[in-house]
Amino acid sequence: MLLDDIVQGKHGDCFILASLISILHTYGSNFINKIIKYENNNTYNFIYYTDYKIKKISNFTYDNSSKILSPKSADWVKKIEYIYIKLFHKNILDLINNGGTSFDVFSRLIGIKPKIYMNRLFDNKEELYYDFCNNTIFNSTWEVKHFKYLDIIMKRKITLWMEILWKYLLNNENIQVNTIHIIKTPTTIGINSIFNKITIPGICTDHCYSIIGIKIDDSGNKYIHVCNPQNEVETRTTTYNKIDNLFYSNISIDRFGLWSLYEVSLFSSEIIYVPIISR
């Protein structure tokens, strides 16, 4: 089982697939094999949780002719998505119209209550923090015009929010400079801000990504490594140039991106993670 097995097709199921990416990346294929297990005659057992109590469906039949959201995904992904939709959504149309959350997917497939960091900051409809001409976000703009301003108007300081988030992602690990370190728990990030009327290359709105790693550069800037459930799409890789004191973003076609923690605070609406457990 590989991350590349998970490929989003139609819009609407990113929260399921991003969660599966995070579960596979953190716990590995052995854990996935505990969720869904082949029995015989194309029947399967499926393990899930309701109110954090384990449940089991025995001998369900996977319908190969059924219309699924992610036809390019591997069979194991299709089977989990198929039974998940049957259990928790009326049908595919209901899923597309009403969506869902990684909170529910993690709860139902892992059996541990997730936690959420909310960051819904941009209801003031101000769109002055991003330079769309050259895909450059100015460090001085972040620090002065954005975060210091938000620290004044918000009940909870955004700089404190960033510190708490990073402390969780770091998890007391000794991190090497310029090295991507794998995080220890399944984590997803939702992208939904006032920018939903503007196309931001490499960062989709109303979309869910998996956070799979973190990095610190030699200037002390912090980054998250993300995986998009969509494949061969625009992705953003941000780096810092200490000479001119600017962050630059390169846009390429890939599913893996590297975002500055400042970008995360600008564009994210929620980050959902499962507290560390032994598996």
KANORQUI-V53349 format. One record per helix or strand. SS is the DSSP state (H for helix, E for strand). FROM is the first residue (numbers start at 1). LEN is the number of residues. If there is no record, write none. Layout:
SS;FROM;LEN  SS;FROM;LEN
//
This chain:
H;3;3  H;14;14  H;29;7  E;36;3  E;43;8  E;53;9  H;75;14  H;92;7  H;102;9  E;114;5  E;131;1  E;136;3  H;139;15  H;158;13  E;181;2  E;187;5  H;194;4  E;200;1  E;203;1  E;207;10  E;222;7  E;233;9  E;246;9  E;256;5  H;261;7  E;268;7
//
